[in-house]
Amino acid sequence: MAYAALAFFAFVVVVVFFLGRAGKSSGPEPEQAQEPELTERFLLGRYLQGIPGQQDPVAVVSCAVTGNDFVVCKGTVGDEIGRIARHTVTGIDLSKDANSAYCLALCWDDSAETRKAMFLFDDKRAAESMAHAALESLRKWQCPVQDQAAAANA
């Protein structure tokens, strides 16, 4: 009786092991498939418009920097809403409106056209510092991939 219970237990362990392996995909884990981020994410304020595929405004967006792209995400850890190749960025401009809000424009050349994404910083107490921090971070990492080491030391 003890041998039968031990054999049954071993059989269950083997079945569970193989069923667990069969359920896994042969591809890389999702976290392994992502590009490493070169810097901590920084805030881009409120997304207004301009990123292909993202029609609606987003209350708070952040930016991650990878080897090739600026990756714009909802919130600080949310879903990606768009990617902009760092080497295609042609302009980064910051302007202030009459209400002390700051508007950040990020321009780049897509294969088909010139694009412009708009971000708004309108927090009365922190808009200026947040907008200038975003501007500085974008300009620092705007460089092409081969100049990455120089940007990291700047």
OpenMM code with the backbone's topology and positions (N, CA, C; nanometers):
from openmm import Vec3, app, unit

residues = "MET ALA TYR ALA ALA LEU ALA PHE PHE ALA PHE VAL VAL VAL VAL VAL PHE PHE LEU GLY ARG ALA GLY LYS SER SER GLY PRO GLU PRO GLU GLN ALA GLN GLU PRO GLU LEU THR GLU ARG PHE LEU LEU GLY ARG TYR LEU GLN GLY ILE PRO GLY GLN GLN ASP PRO VAL ALA VAL VAL SER CYS ALA VAL THR GLY ASN ASP PHE VAL VAL CYS LYS GLY THR VAL GLY ASP GLU ILE GLY ARG ILE ALA ARG HIS THR VAL THR GLY ILE ASP LEU SER LYS ASP ALA ASN SER ALA TYR CYS LEU ALA LEU CYS TRP ASP ASP SER ALA GLU THR ARG LYS ALA MET PHE LEU PHE ASP ASP LYS ARG ALA ALA GLU SER MET ALA HIS ALA ALA LEU GLU SER LEU ARG LYS TRP GLN CYS PRO VAL GLN ASP GLN ALA ALA ALA ALA ASN ALA".split()
positions = [
    Vec3(0.0822, -0.1192, 0.0000),
    Vec3(0.0000, 0.0000, 0.0000),
    Vec3(0.0865, 0.1255, 0.0000),
    Vec3(0.1929, 0.1282, 0.0782),
    Vec3(0.2812, 0.2441, 0.0838),
    Vec3(0.3516, 0.2654, -0.0484),
    Vec3(0.3884, 0.1538, -0.1146),
    Vec3(0.4545, 0.1660, -0.2446),
    Vec3(0.3582, 0.2215, -0.3492),
    Vec3(0.2332, 0.1835, -0.3421),
    Vec3(0.1336, 0.2329, -0.4365),
    Vec3(0.1116, 0.3833, -0.4175),
    Vec3(0.1068, 0.4290, -0.2942),
    Vec3(0.0896, 0.5715, -0.2666),
    Vec3(0.2105, 0.6510, -0.3136),
    Vec3(0.3301, 0.5965, -0.2908),
    Vec3(0.4532, 0.6629, -0.3350),
    Vec3(0.4601, 0.6693, -0.4871),
    Vec3(0.4222, 0.5620, -0.5549),
    Vec3(0.4215, 0.5592, -0.7013),
    Vec3(0.3186, 0.6591, -0.7555),
    Vec3(0.2010, 0.6633, -0.6930),
    Vec3(0.0985, 0.7588, -0.7367),
    Vec3(0.1475, 0.9029, -0.7200),
    Vec3(0.2111, 0.9311, -0.6062),
    Vec3(0.2638, 1.0647, -0.5803),
    Vec3(0.3695, 1.1027, -0.6857),
    Vec3(0.4597, 1.0117, -0.7164),
    Vec3(0.5627, 1.0371, -0.8177),
    Vec3(0.4982, 1.0620, -0.9538),
    Vec3(0.3957, 0.9829, -0.9861),
    Vec3(0.3245, 1.0001, -1.1122),
    Vec3(0.2616, 1.1396, -1.1206),
    Vec3(0.1971, 1.1852, -1.0137),
    Vec3(0.1337, 1.3175, -1.0100),
    Vec3(0.2390, 1.4275, -1.0277),
    Vec3(0.3532, 1.4148, -0.9631),
    Vec3(0.4596, 1.5144, -0.9754),
    Vec3(0.5095, 1.5223, -1.1187),
    Vec3(0.5299, 1.4093, -1.1829),
    Vec3(0.5778, 1.4069, -1.3219),
    Vec3(0.4742, 1.4698, -1.4146),
    Vec3(0.3473, 1.4361, -1.3966),
    Vec3(0.2412, 1.4923, -1.4812),
    Vec3(0.2329, 1.6437, -1.4638),
    Vec3(0.2361, 1.6911, -1.3412),
    Vec3(0.2298, 1.8348, -1.3149),
    Vec3(0.3503, 1.9049, -1.3763),
    Vec3(0.4682, 1.8439, -1.3658),
    Vec3(0.5894, 1.9025, -1.4233),
    Vec3(0.5753, 1.9191, -1.5743),
    Vec3(0.5327, 1.8135, -1.6432),
    Vec3(0.5228, 1.8210, -1.7890),
    Vec3(0.4077, 1.9099, -1.8351),
    Vec3(0.2988, 1.9124, -1.7630),
    Vec3(0.1895, 2.0034, -1.7982),
    Vec3(0.2321, 2.1488, -1.7807),
    Vec3(0.3083, 2.1765, -1.6772),
    Vec3(0.3595, 2.3119, -1.6560),
    Vec3(0.4525, 2.3548, -1.7669),
    Vec3(0.5370, 2.2647, -1.8135),
    Vec3(0.6300, 2.2972, -1.9226),
    Vec3(0.5566, 2.3146, -2.0536),
    Vec3(0.4520, 2.2368, -2.0772),
    Vec3(0.3774, 2.2449, -2.2021),
    Vec3(0.3023, 2.3764, -2.2126),
    Vec3(0.2634, 2.4341, -2.0994),
    Vec3(0.1884, 2.5594, -2.1005),
    Vec3(0.2741, 2.6806, -2.1263),
    Vec3(0.4045, 2.6671, -2.1107),
    Vec3(0.4941, 2.7812, -2.1320),
    Vec3(0.5273, 2.7951, -2.2787),
    Vec3(0.5376, 2.9204, -2.3253),
    Vec3(0.5777, 2.9441, -2.4630),
    Vec3(0.7283, 2.9268, -2.4750),
    Vec3(0.7727, 2.8975, -2.5944),
    Vec3(0.9154, 2.8773, -2.6159),
    Vec3(0.9886, 3.0092, -2.6357),
    Vec3(0.9147, 3.1192, -2.6503),
    Vec3(0.9757, 3.2507, -2.6705),
    Vec3(1.0271, 3.3086, -2.5404),
    Vec3(1.0908, 3.4256, -2.5495),
    Vec3(1.1437, 3.4878, -2.4290),
    Vec3(1.0323, 3.5371, -2.3387),
    Vec3(1.0628, 3.5471, -2.2110),
    Vec3(0.9676, 3.6023, -2.1157),
    Vec3(0.9413, 3.7477, -2.1540),
    Vec3(0.8221, 3.8019, -2.1263),
    Vec3(0.7921, 3.9399, -2.1648),
    Vec3(0.8937, 4.0403, -2.1119),
    Vec3(0.9409, 4.0227, -1.9894),
    Vec3(1.0365, 4.1179, -1.9347),
    Vec3(1.1709, 4.1086, -2.0058),
    Vec3(1.2074, 3.9898, -2.0543),
    Vec3(1.3327, 3.9732, -2.1248),
    Vec3(1.3251, 4.0333, -2.2644),
    Vec3(1.2047, 4.0378, -2.3233),
    Vec3(1.1892, 4.0869, -2.4589),
    Vec3(1.1989, 4.2395, -2.4660),
    Vec3(1.1783, 4.3084, -2.3557),
    Vec3(1.1817, 4.4535, -2.3552),
    Vec3(1.3248, 4.5044, -2.3611),
    Vec3(1.3404, 4.6186, -2.4263),
    Vec3(1.4719, 4.6817, -2.4299),
    Vec3(1.5039, 4.7395, -2.2926),
    Vec3(1.6300, 4.7372, -2.2541),
    Vec3(1.6647, 4.7999, -2.1257),
    Vec3(1.6516, 4.9514, -2.1357),
    Vec3(1.6071, 5.0113, -2.0270),
    Vec3(1.5959, 5.1572, -2.0221),
    Vec3(1.7290, 5.2135, -1.9747),
    Vec3(1.7755, 5.3201, -2.0404),
    Vec3(1.9053, 5.3789, -2.0109),
    Vec3(1.9011, 5.4773, -1.8955),
    Vec3(1.7844, 5.5250, -1.8605),
    Vec3(1.7699, 5.6244, -1.7552),
    Vec3(1.6368, 5.6019, -1.6850),
    Vec3(1.6209, 5.6607, -1.5688),
    Vec3(1.4915, 5.6537, -1.5029),
    Vec3(1.3905, 5.7322, -1.5859),
    Vec3(1.2663, 5.6918, -1.5781),
    Vec3(1.1630, 5.7632, -1.6527),
    Vec3(1.1474, 5.9040, -1.5967),
    Vec3(1.1202, 5.9964, -1.6856),
    Vec3(1.0958, 6.1336, -1.6429),
    Vec3(0.9589, 6.1768, -1.6932),
    Vec3(0.8978, 6.2693, -1.6219),
    Vec3(0.7622, 6.3130, -1.6558),
    Vec3(0.7620, 6.4044, -1.7774),
    Vec3(0.6611, 6.3855, -1.8617),
    Vec3(0.6384, 6.4730, -1.9770),
    Vec3(0.5099, 6.5525, -1.9603),
    Vec3(0.4505, 6.5478, -1.8425),
    Vec3(0.3285, 6.6246, -1.8178),
    Vec3(0.2059, 6.5563, -1.8755),
    Vec3(0.1146, 6.6377, -1.9270),
    Vec3(-0.0101, 6.5879, -1.9845),
    Vec3(0.0068, 6.5764, -2.1359),
    Vec3(-0.0222, 6.4593, -2.1906),
    Vec3(-0.0149, 6.4410, -2.3359),
    Vec3(-0.1387, 6.5023, -2.3993),
    Vec3(-0.1162, 6.5862, -2.5005),
    Vec3(-0.2274, 6.6510, -2.5693),
    Vec3(-0.2555, 6.5890, -2.7058),
    Vec3(-0.1512, 6.5757, -2.7895),
    Vec3(-0.1731, 6.5273, -2.9259),
    Vec3(-0.0402, 6.4998, -2.9954),
    Vec3(-0.0503, 6.4298, -3.1111),
    Vec3(0.0625, 6.4176, -3.2013),
    Vec3(0.1271, 6.2814, -3.2162),
    Vec3(0.1055, 6.1900, -3.1238),
    Vec3(0.1664, 6.0575, -3.1360),
    Vec3(0.0725, 5.9687, -3.2178),
    Vec3(0.1222, 5.9130, -3.3275),
    Vec3(0.0368, 5.8264, -3.4102),
    Vec3(-0.0225, 5.7120, -3.3282),
    Vec3(-0.1513, 5.6900, -3.3467),
    Vec3(-0.2193, 5.5822, -3.2756),
    Vec3(-0.2743, 5.6215, -3.1396),
    Vec3(-0.2390, 5.7384, -3.0885),
    Vec3(-0.2906, 5.7846, -2.9592),
    Vec3(-0.3714, 5.9113, -2.9824),
    Vec3(-0.4998, 5.8954, -3.0021),
    Vec3(-0.5870, 6.0075, -3.0352),
    Vec3(-0.6313, 6.0871, -2.9137),
    Vec3(-0.6515, 6.0181, -2.8006),
    Vec3(-0.7060, 6.0832, -2.6821),
    Vec3(-0.5955, 6.1406, -2.5938),
    Vec3(-0.6222, 6.2546, -2.5303),
    Vec3(-0.5257, 6.3078, -2.4324),
    Vec3(-0.5079, 6.2101, -2.3162),
    Vec3(-0.3919, 6.2184, -2.2513),
    Vec3(-0.3622, 6.1347, -2.1347),
    Vec3(-0.3188, 6.2282, -2.0229),
    Vec3(-0.3782, 6.2111, -1.9044),
    Vec3(-0.3566, 6.3049, -1.7940),
    Vec3(-0.2103, 6.3181, -1.7545),
    Vec3(-0.1379, 6.2085, -1.7436),
    Vec3(0.0033, 6.2128, -1.7044),
    Vec3(0.0788, 6.1094, -1.7868),
    Vec3(0.1873, 6.1531, -1.8493),
    Vec3(0.2725, 6.0597, -1.9226),
    Vec3(0.4168, 6.0767, -1.8780),
    Vec3(0.4921, 5.9693, -1.8966),
    Vec3(0.6346, 5.9728, -1.8664),
    Vec3(0.7105, 5.9226, -1.9879),
    Vec3(0.8419, 5.9377, -1.9828),
    Vec3(0.9253, 5.8981, -2.0948),
    Vec3(1.0379, 5.8085, -2.0447),
    Vec3(1.0542, 5.6960, -2.1116),
    Vec3(1.1681, 5.6075, -2.0885),
    Vec3(1.2616, 5.6243, -2.2077),
    Vec3(1.3909, 5.6077, -2.1839),
    Vec3(1.4886, 5.6179, -2.2909),
    Vec3(1.5519, 5.4805, -2.3101),
    Vec3(1.5424, 5.4282, -2.4322),
    Vec3(1.6095, 5.3025, -2.4647),
    Vec3(1.7245, 5.3343, -2.5596),
    Vec3(1.7929, 5.2325, -2.6055),
    Vec3(1.9051, 5.2530, -2.6951),
    Vec3(1.8693, 5.3305, -2.8198),
    Vec3(1.7478, 5.3145, -2.8703),
    Vec3(1.7084, 5.3799, -2.9947),
    Vec3(1.5942, 5.4798, -2.9809),
    Vec3(1.5118, 5.4669, -2.8784),
    Vec3(1.3852, 5.5396, -2.8755),
    Vec3(1.3587, 5.6160, -2.7466),
    Vec3(1.2724, 5.7177, -2.7617),
    Vec3(1.2006, 5.7756, -2.6495),
    Vec3(1.0703, 5.6960, -2.6445),
    Vec3(1.0376, 5.6377, -2.5308),
    Vec3(0.9165, 5.5575, -2.5170),
    Vec3(0.8222, 5.6336, -2.4244),
    Vec3(0.7091, 5.6778, -2.4783),
    Vec3(0.6113, 5.7553, -2.4022),
    Vec3(0.5092, 5.6582, -2.3438),
    Vec3(0.4885, 5.6682, -2.2116),
    Vec3(0.4018, 5.5744, -2.1390),
    Vec3(0.2981, 5.6493, -2.0560),
    Vec3(0.1840, 5.5857, -2.0362),
    Vec3(0.0818, 5.6406, -1.9474),
    Vec3(0.1338, 5.6341, -1.8047),
    Vec3(0.1154, 5.7408, -1.7290),
    Vec3(0.1604, 5.7439, -1.5904),
    Vec3(0.3109, 5.7256, -1.5818),
    Vec3(0.3561, 5.6676, -1.4718),
    Vec3(0.5000, 5.6460, -1.4562),
    Vec3(0.5402, 5.5024, -1.4866),
    Vec3(0.4457, 5.4103, -1.4857),
    Vec3(0.4763, 5.2708, -1.5164),
    Vec3(0.3704, 5.2082, -1.6063),
    Vec3(0.2891, 5.2893, -1.6709),
    Vec3(0.1760, 5.2385, -1.7482),
    Vec3(0.2123, 5.1915, -1.8871),
    Vec3(0.1089, 5.1663, -1.9644),
    Vec3(0.1237, 5.1152, -2.1005),
    Vec3(0.1902, 5.2168, -2.1917),
    Vec3(0.2629, 5.1649, -2.2872),
    Vec3(0.3276, 5.2477, -2.3881),
    Vec3(0.2219, 5.3063, -2.4814),
    Vec3(0.2335, 5.4364, -2.5114),
    Vec3(0.1413, 5.4969, -2.6075),
    Vec3(0.2124, 5.5337, -2.7368),
    Vec3(0.3450, 5.5302, -2.7360),
    Vec3(0.4167, 5.5591, -2.8592),
    Vec3(0.5672, 5.5596, -2.8407),
    Vec3(0.6378, 5.5459, -2.9535),
    Vec3(0.7843, 5.5493, -2.9562),
    Vec3(0.8288, 5.6502, -3.0597),
    Vec3(0.9336, 5.7204, -3.0241),
    Vec3(0.9924, 5.8178, -3.1167),
    Vec3(1.1409, 5.7852, -3.1240),
    Vec3(1.1882, 5.7531, -3.2421),
    Vec3(1.3299, 5.7215, -3.2591),
    Vec3(1.4118, 5.8454, -3.2221),
    Vec3(1.5091, 5.8274, -3.1335),
    Vec3(1.5872, 5.9408, -3.0830),
    Vec3(1.6591, 6.0146, -3.1944),
    Vec3(1.7100, 5.9422, -3.2931),
    Vec3(1.7876, 6.0066, -3.3989),
    Vec3(1.7011, 6.0830, -3.4993),
    Vec3(1.5680, 6.0684, -3.4913),
    Vec3(1.4806, 6.1405, -3.5845),
    Vec3(1.4281, 6.2718, -3.5274),
    Vec3(1.4570, 6.3000, -3.3998),
    Vec3(1.4065, 6.4221, -3.3360),
    Vec3(1.4736, 6.5435, -3.3997),
    Vec3(1.3906, 6.6354, -3.4458),
    Vec3(1.4418, 6.7560, -3.5123),
    Vec3(1.4271, 6.8813, -3.4290),
    Vec3(1.3453, 6.8767, -3.3262),
    Vec3(1.3276, 6.9953, -3.2436),
    Vec3(1.2556, 6.9653, -3.1140),
    Vec3(1.2964, 7.0364, -3.0096),
    Vec3(1.2312, 7.0274, -2.8793),
    Vec3(1.2152, 7.1705, -2.8305),
    Vec3(1.0916, 7.2158, -2.8214),
    Vec3(1.0656, 7.3555, -2.7865),
    Vec3(0.9757, 7.3642, -2.6641),
    Vec3(0.9996, 7.4669, -2.5841),
    Vec3(0.9208, 7.4906, -2.4637),
    Vec3(0.8693, 7.6338, -2.4685),
    Vec3(0.7383, 7.6498, -2.4461),
    Vec3(0.6807, 7.7839, -2.4439),
    Vec3(0.5887, 7.7972, -2.3228),
    Vec3(0.5685, 7.9215, -2.2810),
    Vec3(0.4846, 7.9517, -2.1655),
    Vec3(0.3638, 8.0309, -2.2132),
    Vec3(0.2452, 7.9937, -2.1650),
    Vec3(0.1261, 8.0685, -2.2043),
    Vec3(0.0896, 8.1725, -2.0986),
    Vec3(-0.0161, 8.2452, -2.1211),
    Vec3(-0.0579, 8.3535, -2.0322),
    Vec3(-0.1009, 8.3037, -1.8945),
    Vec3(-0.1355, 8.1764, -1.8832),
    Vec3(-0.1800, 8.1197, -1.7560),
    Vec3(-0.0673, 8.0512, -1.6792),
    Vec3(0.0552, 8.0784, -1.7165),
    Vec3(0.1738, 8.0195, -1.6526),
    Vec3(0.1864, 7.8688, -1.6741),
    Vec3(0.1196, 7.8173, -1.7751),
    Vec3(0.1360, 7.6769, -1.8123),
    Vec3(0.2459, 7.6687, -1.9172),
    Vec3(0.3152, 7.5566, -1.9199),
    Vec3(0.4234, 7.5362, -2.0153),
    Vec3(0.3832, 7.4274, -2.1141),
    Vec3(0.4105, 7.4527, -2.2409),
    Vec3(0.3800, 7.3570, -2.3464),
    Vec3(0.5120, 7.3101, -2.4075),
    Vec3(0.5308, 7.1790, -2.4110),
    Vec3(0.6510, 7.1190, -2.4672),
    Vec3(0.6142, 7.0554, -2.6008),
    Vec3(0.6861, 7.0931, -2.7054),
    Vec3(0.6643, 7.0368, -2.8385),
    Vec3(0.7852, 6.9523, -2.8761),
    Vec3(0.7600, 6.8291, -2.9137),
    Vec3(0.8650, 6.7366, -2.9557),
    Vec3(0.8400, 6.7036, -3.1027),
    Vec3(0.9319, 6.7480, -3.1885),
    Vec3(0.9161, 6.7298, -3.3335),
    Vec3(1.0130, 6.6241, -3.3837),
    Vec3(0.9679, 6.5435, -3.4795),
    Vec3(1.0551, 6.4423, -3.5394),
    Vec3(1.0105, 6.4130, -3.6817),
    Vec3(1.1036, 6.3594, -3.7583),
    Vec3(1.0746, 6.3197, -3.8958),
    Vec3(1.0425, 6.1723, -3.8994),
    Vec3(0.9199, 6.1425, -3.9372),
    Vec3(0.8764, 6.0062, -3.9579),
    Vec3(0.9104, 5.9727, -4.1032),
    Vec3(0.9014, 5.8491, -4.1407),
    Vec3(0.9330, 5.8139, -4.2789),
    Vec3(0.8383, 5.8825, -4.3771),
    Vec3(0.7193, 5.9137, -4.3345),
    Vec3(0.6205, 5.9723, -4.4242),
    Vec3(0.6044, 6.1235, -4.4081),
    Vec3(0.6307, 6.1766, -4.2889),
    Vec3(0.6038, 6.3187, -4.2652),
    Vec3(0.6726, 6.3683, -4.1381),
    Vec3(0.6688, 6.4985, -4.1191),
    Vec3(0.7184, 6.5590, -3.9955),
    Vec3(0.6051, 6.5564, -3.8946),
    Vec3(0.6367, 6.5147, -3.7729),
    Vec3(0.5351, 6.5027, -3.6689),
    Vec3(0.5699, 6.5909, -3.5503),
    Vec3(0.4670, 6.6231, -3.4699),
    Vec3(0.4869, 6.7045, -3.3502),
    Vec3(0.3942, 6.6546, -3.2401),
    Vec3(0.4539, 6.6127, -3.1291),
    Vec3(0.3762, 6.5727, -3.0116),
    Vec3(0.3771, 6.6896, -2.9140),
    Vec3(0.2637, 6.7119, -2.8494),
    Vec3(0.2482, 6.8243, -2.7576),
    Vec3(0.2172, 6.7728, -2.6166),
    Vec3(0.2879, 6.8325, -2.5196),
    Vec3(0.2718, 6.7976, -2.3790),
    Vec3(0.2521, 6.9262, -2.2992),
    Vec3(0.1697, 6.9204, -2.1959),
    Vec3(0.1362, 7.0391, -2.1181),
    Vec3(0.1736, 7.0195, -1.9718),
    Vec3(0.2364, 7.1212, -1.9151),
    Vec3(0.2670, 7.1266, -1.7722),
    Vec3(0.1876, 7.2437, -1.7160),
    Vec3(0.0859, 7.2151, -1.6358),
    Vec3(-0.0006, 7.3239, -1.5889),
    Vec3(-0.0193, 7.3277, -1.4376),
    Vec3(0.0606, 7.2511, -1.3645),
    Vec3(0.0571, 7.2569, -1.2186),
    Vec3(0.1110, 7.3941, -1.1762),
    Vec3(0.0331, 7.4711, -1.1042),
    Vec3(0.0705, 7.6100, -1.0708),
    Vec3(0.2023, 7.6194, -0.9953),
    Vec3(0.2295, 7.5234, -0.9067),
    Vec3(0.3501, 7.5309, -0.8239),
    Vec3(0.4733, 7.4711, -0.8906),
    Vec3(0.4554, 7.3694, -0.9754),
    Vec3(0.5718, 7.2963, -1.0254),
    Vec3(0.5861, 7.2943, -1.1772),
    Vec3(0.4992, 7.3635, -1.2484),
    Vec3(0.5009, 7.3566, -1.3946),
    Vec3(0.6355, 7.3968, -1.4529),
    Vec3(0.6902, 7.5071, -1.4060),
    Vec3(0.8157, 7.5557, -1.4631),
    Vec3(0.9299, 7.4571, -1.4414),
    Vec3(0.9476, 7.4102, -1.3188),
    Vec3(1.0591, 7.3184, -1.2916),
    Vec3(1.0412, 7.1846, -1.3622),
    Vec3(0.9184, 7.1330, -1.3652),
    Vec3(0.8932, 7.0056, -1.4328),
    Vec3(0.9148, 7.0168, -1.5834),
    Vec3(0.8694, 7.1260, -1.6423),
    Vec3(0.8851, 7.1459, -1.7866),
    Vec3(1.0324, 7.1580, -1.8245),
    Vec3(1.1083, 7.2334, -1.7462),
    Vec3(1.2506, 7.2492, -1.7767),
    Vec3(1.3274, 7.1191, -1.7540),
    Vec3(1.2884, 7.0403, -1.6551),
    Vec3(1.3531, 6.9107, -1.6327),
    Vec3(1.3271, 6.8165, -1.7507),
    Vec3(1.2042, 6.8150, -1.8010),
    Vec3(1.1713, 6.7314, -1.9171),
    Vec3(1.2486, 6.7777, -2.0405),
    Vec3(1.2536, 6.9088, -2.0617),
    Vec3(1.3278, 6.9643, -2.1750),
    Vec3(1.4750, 6.9237, -2.1691),
    Vec3(1.5341, 6.9370, -2.0528),
    Vec3(1.6755, 6.9017, -2.0350),
    Vec3(1.6996, 6.7526, -2.0601),
    Vec3(1.6128, 6.6676, -2.0086),
    Vec3(1.6283, 6.5230, -2.0283),
    Vec3(1.6135, 6.4852, -2.1752),
    Vec3(1.5145, 6.5405, -2.2425),
    Vec3(1.4961, 6.5099, -2.3843),
    Vec3(1.6162, 6.5550, -2.4671),
    Vec3(1.6642, 6.6743, -2.4398),
    Vec3(1.7796, 6.7241, -2.5153),
    Vec3(1.9049, 6.6414, -2.4881),
    Vec3(1.9209, 6.5984, -2.3648),
    Vec3(2.0383, 6.5172, -2.3300),
    Vec3(2.0385, 6.3855, -2.4076),
    Vec3(1.9228, 6.3226, -2.4199),
    Vec3(1.9142, 6.1909, -2.4819),
    Vec3(1.8723, 6.1949, -2.6281),
    Vec3(1.8612, 6.3130, -2.6874),
    Vec3(1.8201, 6.3267, -2.8265),
    Vec3(1.9228, 6.2682, -2.9229),
    Vec3(2.0453, 6.2604, -2.8827),
    Vec3(2.1549, 6.2215, -2.9709),
    Vec3(2.1364, 6.0827, -3.0313),
    Vec3(2.2031, 6.0587, -3.1435),
    Vec3(2.2005, 5.9252, -3.2040),
    Vec3(2.2649, 5.8220, -3.1135),
    Vec3(2.2406, 5.6975, -3.1413),
    Vec3(2.2878, 5.5884, -3.0566),
    Vec3(2.4386, 5.5893, -3.0422),
    Vec3(2.5137, 5.6196, -3.1481),
    Vec3(2.6599, 5.6162, -3.1374),
    Vec3(2.7132, 5.7234, -3.0428),
    Vec3(2.6345, 5.8270, -3.0126),
    Vec3(2.6781, 5.9309, -2.9197),
    Vec3(2.6250, 5.9084, -2.7788),
    Vec3(2.5748, 5.7908, -2.7517),
    Vec3(2.5131, 5.7583, -2.6239),
    Vec3(2.6103, 5.7769, -2.5076),
    Vec3(2.7331, 5.7341, -2.5226),
    Vec3(2.8297, 5.7458, -2.4129),
    Vec3(2.8571, 5.8919, -2.3804),
    Vec3(2.8645, 5.9750, -2.4816),
    Vec3(2.8879, 6.1174, -2.4582),
    Vec3(2.7715, 6.1806, -2.3830),
    Vec3(2.6489, 6.1395, -2.4152),
    Vec3(2.5310, 6.1934, -2.3469),
    Vec3(2.5290, 6.1511, -2.2006),
    Vec3(2.5688, 6.0289, -2.1745),
    Vec3(2.5671, 5.9799, -2.0369),
    Vec3(2.6689, 6.0552, -1.9509),
    Vec3(2.7761, 6.1049, -2.0098),
    Vec3(2.8784, 6.1769, -1.9356),
    Vec3(2.8514, 6.3255, -1.9278),
    Vec3(2.7533, 6.3755, -2.0033),
    Vec3(2.7266, 6.5204, -2.0068),
    Vec3(2.6606, 6.5663, -1.8793),
] * unit.nanometer
topology = app.Topology()
chain = topology.addChain("A")
for resn in residues:
    res = topology.addResidue(resn, chain)
    for name in ("N", "CA", "C"):
        topology.addAtom(name, app.Element.getBySymbol(name[0]), res)
